[in-house]
Amino acid sequence: MFYDLNVPYTPTDPEIHNTLSFLSELGYTTVALTSAHSGKLPNDLTPPPLPPSPSPSLTLLSRITITVTDPSQNQRLTPLSQHYSLIALRPANEKCLALACSSLDCDLISLDLSSRLPFHFKFKTLSSAIARGVRFEICYGPGVTGSGAEARRNLIGNATSLIRATRGRGIVISSEARRALGVRAPADVVNLACVWGLGQERGMEAVAEEARKVLALAGMKRRSWRGIVDVVYGGEKVEQPGEKEGKGKGKDKGKNKSIGNKVEGEKGTESGGNGVKRKADAETEASAEPQVPLSKRELKRRAKRAKLQESGAEGDSTGSPVAGDVKSS
């Protein structure tokens, strides 16, 4: 599964259908259509309606890219997550980049690498964004189309610096192509990543695995509470027409059974006489009681008692006089 998370889109764009069809033919399965905004956000935050997908295997998502020029400006990013599938920020200076990496709630940090940037990338600043789950986006479209040699040179230099500062982690590669001619196949994108110094394995992750992680984290932010607790609706059990009657009959049977046990218990008590338990019941309860081991003193006491009983029985059998006979004589 290959992803292209940045395709510029307007409802009046006549080339969008050809671009999406070409992306589907190249093997892309998920495409994010981007709406760009700069400055103050409008009151209407709903995304434009998405065009029909040219292929059943192609999934279309909505994305907004906000250009941040003033770090003191309050960005209303939380309501946007309920309308857009992805939120991307494009910092214009180093202070805005540091703010986006440290605290702003976004899914992607997309830099315009085809222009000359007025700052250098620092590992400490970029690593804080990667630790929060925010990825950095490299767009190859402005460098492969007819933008000039300077734009291509800036893209290669800035992409190499970004990959070196991030240690090759947290990189997502998108097209940002306005026409079908600016789109490249996933294998070509991996070759471009190798030219920038990313490596073939990391380049394949940039168009597949890393992009999938961005979408998964963005979905968790929308559906769950602080990205931790996700409430899953399990559905309700539909009762069948005869199930309720069966439950009622079961309750009646249970009541009748308890009443029958009570009547039988009363009869057993009456047959025993004045609430006295029967011999069989007493033996059963006695056998159910746990056997406690006897102490040595108790064993000696019982042995002595048994000897006394045996001696008394022998005296009776030999005809020895008892106390009553002596008194009568």
Steps between C-alpha positions, in 0.01 A plus 500: 500500500649832386392846616516848351398739776529829311311565177384866467128522438235759425142417397549683169824318405446331158815285531413326826324205335796422272743532792302261718462250216875504436574455872272198507675348197840547665389293800406760760213394727448811718516864388449810716355804320649817645342839564762771570438795734725782621439769756179508702280197460149556362192448711378223274740214575319230304706347216383523137309197370729225377479392136386146414773241516605372155568151639344292779850423631586870544406664833471880508562703817476869586800699622571860593844664482539818706792736444618630839680834484441642850573280805283723724189442288245267658448210262155337533621151422277300732171565313672417171561140603124438495473610133827394337673164494847658523635831634835621363699809594747687281726719721648809335783566749702328770279616790189363334683173431601468865140572609358244258748235615442557871135584566269549201253217447557384143565181305761615248760774470530574129787730401541671165838345421509637143574850635801624694424466872622774739597251773682174558353176626596395853471149634372611842213698347394232251533209744239657731244484219586140414461402866146645492410296191521792253664418165692722257389513138719532192313599182682411178252663259652851489843353427418257220270720290604804299581716803858573397844385603503714814185335642645155426830594665326636809283187529800266491699707752214558743380137483855377570530736800160393636584129470835555669343697789223244561739199466266372227206455742148639469518588128196491268539564125206647306458643152328842534440467126234715341495294180547138406840581345642584844413162654757222528458128566592363846819339363611834353432671832722245676777575247467872577528421871823312433636808317415713804679257732198331662569143390284251312335343806420831666381637165249216468379571855457869411233423239340207683552431871572851631205644309274229639612588854411866438146404400462259793611761756276764344202263519573425867504872579156547344332192650658473843556712808852648485604216272488247786145385573301383199128427544385217276128451438424131528136518394183398681360150529168462321259278690304243305120487539506165685804584711310724740231235556768239561658723763161540674437125497845441639427737787170324574671163494760627741229629733309169486819310563583710804146459631521123449828484688348695783199262522725194493717651774196559715383140449841368595495706817156370593602137442803550726276621783518845661771622268743213587725404212494151367788261567608489136512881485704515821750244368531688172571828682746327730686345210507836325678664795878513459703252708726676753814304607501401870773605739726253682331572835159428353626173349640387838176599672292299253733195532470510880123523480490203263709291744266586787200399293665169406587421864142574608363274230730213609388542865135466401568185296692320788211553744669736740256650752378841443405761762127419491549126564735555799248732663214254467702215649 
